[in-house]
Amino acid sequence: MKFGKSICVLNVGGTRYAFSREVIRDFPLRRVSRLHACATEKEVLELCDDYDRDRNEFFFDRHAQAFVFIMLYVRSGKLRFVPGVCELSFYSEMLYWGLESAHLDSCCQKRLDDRMSEIGLDSLSEGELGASGDEPQSPSESAQRLALGGRARWLEKMRKTFEEPNSSLAAQLLASVSVIFVIVSMVMLCASTLPDWDTAKRNTVEEHRIVEAVCIGWFTAECIVRFLVARDKWDFLRRPLNIIDVIAITPYYVTMAMSGAGMPGAGLGVAGVILRVLRMMRVFWLMKLARHFLGLQTLGLTLRRCYREMVMLMVFVCVAMAIYSALAQLLEHGLDMGTQNQDYASIPAAAWWVIISMTTVGYGDVYPVTIGGRVLGGMCVVSGIVLLALPITFIYHSFVQCYHELKLRSARYARSLSTEVLQ
């Protein structure tokens, strides 16, 4: 911005907001941040409704209360609908300021989807719905925006392609290839444990090495590209699925490094055992399927939201296990009444019987023989059913809610993908 004062005032529907030029430049709302790149008042008036040069005040004839909620999103990162305002009206305000439906909280996304379905807007894209809310741009402004944000838009498109399988046709193709590599890798891992695998591997050693190298190369390249296009590199490294990717890939390169150093894994003693354990950790590649399948995503989201209920369930089980295992050891072995049951010689040994009884599994390898032990066993089974059932209701409702949220998100991506294919 090459004009005006250092303090910029935004007047939205009569409500005034004062910001410095630096804040305007990095403002999260696209329409506001574009003001910093304007060199003339004509360019400014293409973004706002009026401009007062003396006070350096920009006027926007928009919904003031809606902008209050949008500013709350800028500060807190949570965007919700304004009470009493039509969902589509607020959505048009979002599009005017440069926000999309993905910025809404999940509950409001569901309301928007339901509202659009009611009036038959399922096949319309966000750009078509918000076309009236954004003025046409001049060729010079379009070229300037393209020059300034071309790299950022390309990185964002690449990020969505690798992180969101339903965001585009290219993302779906990439996800399909990734799933094929995961399946091939898992088949080879399972086959490597068969008795005849060593003989077959000696006969076709080069083919197996090539297949394994291609799979590892694909996973490595995918992980590196996703890291390079990530918005926050530190947040990328902290995500559980990305940690699993690194853990699954690392053993192959460790094995190759040790083989190159003349240390085959078969004769390394403890090092060989560790190497085989690391190689078996490739089974965690199955977790990569969580990026592509709605069921696994629902399970992961449910566990993340219900960790308190899961902890509560574990506390219930541990407390009951401690009580029943102590009583079982006492009744079956500790009283020394001539019928000592050696399966209950210690409380940890009795704890195994308690857990399989509370979960109603009952392998039959350990069972009480005294009358008191059998009565205790009946109480253990009944209390296990009750204790396990108490938190399950909360977990079930959370699972259903997570499934519907992810299903709506998938439907939204499907709509945008169909528009992309038609265009």
Contacts in CASP RR format, 6 or more apart in sequence:
PFRMAT RR
TARGET T0000
AUTHOR 0000-0000-0000
METHOD contacts of the structure
MODEL  1
MKFGKSICVLNVGGTRYAFSREVIRDFPLRRVSRLHACATEKEVLELCDD
YDRDRNEFFFDRHAQAFVFIMLYVRSGKLRFVPGVCELSFYSEMLYWGLE
SAHLDSCCQKRLDDRMSEIGLDSLSEGELGASGDEPQSPSESAQRLALGG
RARWLEKMRKTFEEPNSSLAAQLLASVSVIFVIVSMVMLCASTLPDWDTA
KRNTVEEHRIVEAVCIGWFTAECIVRFLVARDKWDFLRRPLNIIDVIAIT
PYYVTMAMSGAGMPGAGLGVAGVILRVLRMMRVFWLMKLARHFLGLQTLG
LTLRRCYREMVMLMVFVCVAMAIYSALAQLLEHGLDMGTQNQDYASIPAA
AWWVIISMTTVGYGDVYPVTIGGRVLGGMCVVSGIVLLALPITFIYHSFV
QCYHELKLRSARYARSLSTEVLQ
1 8 0 8 1.000
1 21 0 8 1.000
1 24 0 8 1.000
1 35 0 8 1.000
1 36 0 8 1.000
1 37 0 8 1.000
1 38 0 8 1.000
1 39 0 8 1.000
2 39 0 8 1.000
3 39 0 8 1.000
3 40 0 8 1.000
3 41 0 8 1.000
3 53 0 8 1.000
4 53 0 8 1.000
4 56 0 8 1.000
5 56 0 8 1.000
6 20 0 8 1.000
6 21 0 8 1.000
7 18 0 8 1.000
7 19 0 8 1.000
7 20 0 8 1.000
7 21 0 8 1.000
7 56 0 8 1.000
8 18 0 8 1.000
8 19 0 8 1.000
8 20 0 8 1.000
8 21 0 8 1.000
8 24 0 8 1.000
8 35 0 8 1.000
8 56 0 8 1.000
8 57 0 8 1.000
8 58 0 8 1.000
9 16 0 8 1.000
9 17 0 8 1.000
9 18 0 8 1.000
9 19 0 8 1.000
9 55 0 8 1.000
9 56 0 8 1.000
9 57 0 8 1.000
9 58 0 8 1.000
10 16 0 8 1.000
10 17 0 8 1.000
10 18 0 8 1.000
10 19 0 8 1.000
10 32 0 8 1.000
10 57 0 8 1.000
10 58 0 8 1.000
10 60 0 8 1.000
11 17 0 8 1.000
11 57 0 8 1.000
11 58 0 8 1.000
11 59 0 8 1.000
11 60 0 8 1.000
12 60 0 8 1.000
12 62 0 8 1.000
12 64 0 8 1.000
12 67 0 8 1.000
13 60 0 8 1.000
13 61 0 8 1.000
13 62 0 8 1.000
13 63 0 8 1.000
13 64 0 8 1.000
13 67 0 8 1.000
14 64 0 8 1.000
15 64 0 8 1.000
15 67 0 8 1.000
15 68 0 8 1.000
16 57 0 8 1.000
17 71 0 8 1.000
19 27 0 8 1.000
21 36 0 8 1.000
24 32 0 8 1.000
24 33 0 8 1.000
24 35 0 8 1.000
24 36 0 8 1.000
25 33 0 8 1.000
25 36 0 8 1.000
26 33 0 8 1.000
27 33 0 8 1.000
27 74 0 8 1.000
28 74 0 8 1.000
29 70 0 8 1.000
29 74 0 8 1.000
29 97 0 8 1.000
29 98 0 8 1.000
29 99 0 8 1.000
30 97 0 8 1.000
30 98 0 8 1.000
31 47 0 8 1.000
31 96 0 8 1.000
31 97 0 8 1.000
31 98 0 8 1.000
31 134 0 8 1.000
32 97 0 8 1.000
34 47 0 8 1.000
34 145 0 8 1.000
35 44 0 8 1.000
35 47 0 8 1.000
35 48 0 8 1.000
35 58 0 8 1.000
37 144 0 8 1.000
37 145 0 8 1.000
37 148 0 8 1.000
38 44 0 8 1.000
38 47 0 8 1.000
41 51 0 8 1.000
41 53 0 8 1.000
43 138 0 8 1.000
43 141 0 8 1.000
44 51 0 8 1.000
44 58 0 8 1.000
45 51 0 8 1.000
46 135 0 8 1.000
46 137 0 8 1.000
46 138 0 8 1.000
46 141 0 8 1.000
47 58 0 8 1.000
47 135 0 8 1.000
48 58 0 8 1.000
48 59 0 8 1.000
48 60 0 8 1.000
49 59 0 8 1.000
49 60 0 8 1.000
49 61 0 8 1.000
50 58 0 8 1.000
50 59 0 8 1.000
51 57 0 8 1.000
51 58 0 8 1.000
51 59 0 8 1.000
52 59 0 8 1.000
60 67 0 8 1.000
62 93 0 8 1.000
62 96 0 8 1.000
63 85 0 8 1.000
63 89 0 8 1.000
63 90 0 8 1.000
63 93 0 8 1.000
65 82 0 8 1.000
65 85 0 8 1.000
66 82 0 8 1.000
66 85 0 8 1.000
66 89 0 8 1.000
66 90 0 8 1.000
66 93 0 8 1.000
67 93 0 8 1.000
67 97 0 8 1.000
68 82 0 8 1.000
69 79 0 8 1.000
69 80 0 8 1.000
69 81 0 8 1.000
69 82 0 8 1.000
69 90 0 8 1.000
70 79 0 8 1.000
70 93 0 8 1.000
70 94 0 8 1.000
70 97 0 8 1.000
70 99 0 8 1.000
72 78 0 8 1.000
72 79 0 8 1.000
73 79 0 8 1.000
73 99 0 8 1.000
73 103 0 8 1.000
78 105 0 8 1.000
79 94 0 8 1.000
79 99 0 8 1.000
79 103 0 8 1.000
79 104 0 8 1.000
79 105 0 8 1.000
79 108 0 8 1.000
80 104 0 8 1.000
80 105 0 8 1.000
80 107 0 8 1.000
80 108 0 8 1.000
81 87 0 8 1.000
81 90 0 8 1.000
81 104 0 8 1.000
81 108 0 8 1.000
81 111 0 8 1.000
82 90 0 8 1.000
86 115 0 8 1.000
87 108 0 8 1.000
87 111 0 8 1.000
87 112 0 8 1.000
87 115 0 8 1.000
88 112 0 8 1.000
88 115 0 8 1.000
88 116 0 8 1.000
88 119 0 8 1.000
88 129 0 8 1.000
91 101 0 8 1.000
91 112 0 8 1.000
91 129 0 8 1.000
92 129 0 8 1.000
92 130 0 8 1.000
92 132 0 8 1.000
92 133 0 8 1.000
94 100 0 8 1.000
94 101 0 8 1.000
94 103 0 8 1.000
94 104 0 8 1.000
95 126 0 8 1.000
95 127 0 8 1.000
95 129 0 8 1.000
95 130 0 8 1.000
95 133 0 8 1.000
95 134 0 8 1.000
96 130 0 8 1.000
96 133 0 8 1.000
96 134 0 8 1.000
100 126 0 8 1.000
101 109 0 8 1.000
101 112 0 8 1.000
101 126 0 8 1.000
101 412 0 8 1.000
102 109 0 8 1.000
104 112 0 8 1.000
106 405 0 8 1.000
106 409 0 8 1.000
109 405 0 8 1.000
109 408 0 8 1.000
109 409 0 8 1.000
109 412 0 8 1.000
110 404 0 8 1.000
110 405 0 8 1.000
110 408 0 8 1.000
113 408 0 8 1.000
113 411 0 8 1.000
113 412 0 8 1.000
116 122 0 8 1.000
116 124 0 8 1.000
121 129 0 8 1.000
122 415 0 8 1.000
123 415 0 8 1.000
123 418 0 8 1.000
123 419 0 8 1.000
124 419 0 8 1.000
125 415 0 8 1.000
125 416 0 8 1.000
125 419 0 8 1.000
126 416 0 8 1.000
137 145 0 8 1.000
155 229 0 8 1.000
157 168 0 8 1.000
158 225 0 8 1.000
158 229 0 8 1.000
159 226 0 8 1.000
159 229 0 8 1.000
159 230 0 8 1.000
159 231 0 8 1.000
160 167 0 8 1.000
160 168 0 8 1.000
160 171 0 8 1.000
161 167 0 8 1.000
161 168 0 8 1.000
161 170 0 8 1.000
161 171 0 8 1.000
161 174 0 8 1.000
162 171 0 8 1.000
162 174 0 8 1.000
162 222 0 8 1.000
162 225 0 8 1.000
162 226 0 8 1.000
162 229 0 8 1.000
163 226 0 8 1.000
163 291 0 8 1.000
164 171 0 8 1.000
164 413 0 8 1.000
165 171 0 8 1.000
165 172 0 8 1.000
165 174 0 8 1.000
165 175 0 8 1.000
165 291 0 8 1.000
165 292 0 8 1.000
166 172 0 8 1.000
166 410 0 8 1.000
166 413 0 8 1.000
166 414 0 8 1.000
166 417 0 8 1.000
167 413 0 8 1.000
167 416 0 8 1.000
167 417 0 8 1.000
168 417 0 8 1.000
168 420 0 8 1.000
169 417 0 8 1.000
169 420 0 8 1.000
169 421 0 8 1.000
172 417 0 8 1.000
175 291 0 8 1.000
175 292 0 8 1.000
177 218 0 8 1.000
178 218 0 8 1.000
178 222 0 8 1.000
178 288 0 8 1.000
178 291 0 8 1.000
178 292 0 8 1.000
179 289 0 8 1.000
179 292 0 8 1.000
181 214 0 8 1.000
181 215 0 8 1.000
181 218 0 8 1.000
181 219 0 8 1.000
182 285 0 8 1.000
182 286 0 8 1.000
182 288 0 8 1.000
182 289 0 8 1.000
184 211 0 8 1.000
184 215 0 8 1.000
185 212 0 8 1.000
185 215 0 8 1.000
185 219 0 8 1.000
185 282 0 8 1.000
185 285 0 8 1.000
186 283 0 8 1.000
186 285 0 8 1.000
186 286 0 8 1.000
188 208 0 8 1.000
188 211 0 8 1.000
188 212 0 8 1.000
188 215 0 8 1.000
189 280 0 8 1.000
189 282 0 8 1.000
189 283 0 8 1.000
191 197 0 8 1.000
192 201 0 8 1.000
201 208 0 8 1.000
212 252 0 8 1.000
216 249 0 8 1.000
216 252 0 8 1.000
216 253 0 8 1.000
219 245 0 8 1.000
219 248 0 8 1.000
219 249 0 8 1.000
219 285 0 8 1.000
219 288 0 8 1.000
220 249 0 8 1.000
223 242 0 8 1.000
223 245 0 8 1.000
223 246 0 8 1.000
223 249 0 8 1.000
226 236 0 8 1.000
226 242 0 8 1.000
227 233 0 8 1.000
227 236 0 8 1.000
227 237 0 8 1.000
227 242 0 8 1.000
230 236 0 8 1.000
236 242 0 8 1.000
237 243 0 8 1.000
241 287 0 8 1.000
241 288 0 8 1.000
241 290 0 8 1.000
241 291 0 8 1.000
244 284 0 8 1.000
244 287 0 8 1.000
244 288 0 8 1.000
245 288 0 8 1.000
247 281 0 8 1.000
247 284 0 8 1.000
248 281 0 8 1.000
248 282 0 8 1.000
248 284 0 8 1.000
248 285 0 8 1.000
250 278 0 8 1.000
251 275 0 8 1.000
251 278 0 8 1.000
251 279 0 8 1.000
251 281 0 8 1.000
251 282 0 8 1.000
252 279 0 8 1.000
252 282 0 8 1.000
254 275 0 8 1.000
254 278 0 8 1.000
255 265 0 8 1.000
255 275 0 8 1.000
255 278 0 8 1.000
255 279 0 8 1.000
258 264 0 8 1.000
258 265 0 8 1.000
258 268 0 8 1.000
258 271 0 8 1.000
258 275 0 8 1.000
259 265 0 8 1.000
263 271 0 8 1.000
265 271 0 8 1.000
265 272 0 8 1.000
265 275 0 8 1.000
265 276 0 8 1.000
266 272 0 8 1.000
268 275 0 8 1.000
287 296 0 8 1.000
289 296 0 8 1.000
290 296 0 8 1.000
290 297 0 8 1.000
290 299 0 8 1.000
290 300 0 8 1.000
291 297 0 8 1.000
294 403 0 8 1.000
294 406 0 8 1.000
294 407 0 8 1.000
294 410 0 8 1.000
295 403 0 8 1.000
295 406 0 8 1.000
297 406 0 8 1.000
298 399 0 8 1.000
298 402 0 8 1.000
298 403 0 8 1.000
298 406 0 8 1.000
299 399 0 8 1.000
301 402 0 8 1.000
301 405 0 8 1.000
301 406 0 8 1.000
302 395 0 8 1.000
302 398 0 8 1.000
302 399 0 8 1.000
302 402 0 8 1.000
303 310 0 8 1.000
305 398 0 8 1.000
305 402 0 8 1.000
306 394 0 8 1.000
306 395 0 8 1.000
306 398 0 8 1.000
309 391 0 8 1.000
309 394 0 8 1.000
309 395 0 8 1.000
309 398 0 8 1.000
310 391 0 8 1.000
310 395 0 8 1.000
312 391 0 8 1.000
313 387 0 8 1.000
313 388 0 8 1.000
313 391 0 8 1.000
316 387 0 8 1.000
316 388 0 8 1.000
316 390 0 8 1.000
316 391 0 8 1.000
317 355 0 8 1.000
317 358 0 8 1.000
317 387 0 8 1.000
317 388 0 8 1.000
320 354 0 8 1.000
320 358 0 8 1.000
320 380 0 8 1.000
320 383 0 8 1.000
320 384 0 8 1.000
320 387 0 8 1.000
321 351 0 8 1.000
321 354 0 8 1.000
321 355 0 8 1.000
321 358 0 8 1.000
322 351 0 8 1.000
324 350 0 8 1.000
324 354 0 8 1.000
324 357 0 8 1.000
324 358 0 8 1.000
324 376 0 8 1.000
324 377 0 8 1.000
324 379 0 8 1.000
324 380 0 8 1.000
325 347 0 8 1.000
325 348 0 8 1.000
325 350 0 8 1.000
325 351 0 8 1.000
325 353 0 8 1.000
325 354 0 8 1.000
326 347 0 8 1.000
326 350 0 8 1.000
327 376 0 8 1.000
328 344 0 8 1.000
328 350 0 8 1.000
328 353 0 8 1.000
328 354 0 8 1.000
328 368 0 8 1.000
328 373 0 8 1.000
328 376 0 8 1.000
328 377 0 8 1.000
328 380 0 8 1.000
329 344 0 8 1.000
329 345 0 8 1.000
329 346 0 8 1.000
329 347 0 8 1.000
329 349 0 8 1.000
329 350 0 8 1.000
331 368 0 8 1.000
331 370 0 8 1.000
331 372 0 8 1.000
331 373 0 8 1.000
331 376 0 8 1.000
332 340 0 8 1.000
332 341 0 8 1.000
332 343 0 8 1.000
332 344 0 8 1.000
332 350 0 8 1.000
332 368 0 8 1.000
332 369 0 8 1.000
332 370 0 8 1.000
332 373 0 8 1.000
333 340 0 8 1.000
333 341 0 8 1.000
333 342 0 8 1.000
333 344 0 8 1.000
333 345 0 8 1.000
334 340 0 8 1.000
337 370 0 8 1.000
339 369 0 8 1.000
339 370 0 8 1.000
341 368 0 8 1.000
341 369 0 8 1.000
341 370 0 8 1.000
343 349 0 8 1.000
343 353 0 8 1.000
343 366 0 8 1.000
343 367 0 8 1.000
344 350 0 8 1.000
344 353 0 8 1.000
344 366 0 8 1.000
344 368 0 8 1.000
349 366 0 8 1.000
352 366 0 8 1.000
353 366 0 8 1.000
353 367 0 8 1.000
353 368 0 8 1.000
354 380 0 8 1.000
356 362 0 8 1.000
356 363 0 8 1.000
356 366 0 8 1.000
357 377 0 8 1.000
357 378 0 8 1.000
357 380 0 8 1.000
357 381 0 8 1.000
357 384 0 8 1.000
358 380 0 8 1.000
358 381 0 8 1.000
358 383 0 8 1.000
358 384 0 8 1.000
358 387 0 8 1.000
358 388 0 8 1.000
359 384 0 8 1.000
359 388 0 8 1.000
360 381 0 8 1.000
360 384 0 8 1.000
360 385 0 8 1.000
368 374 0 8 1.000
368 376 0 8 1.000
368 377 0 8 1.000
END
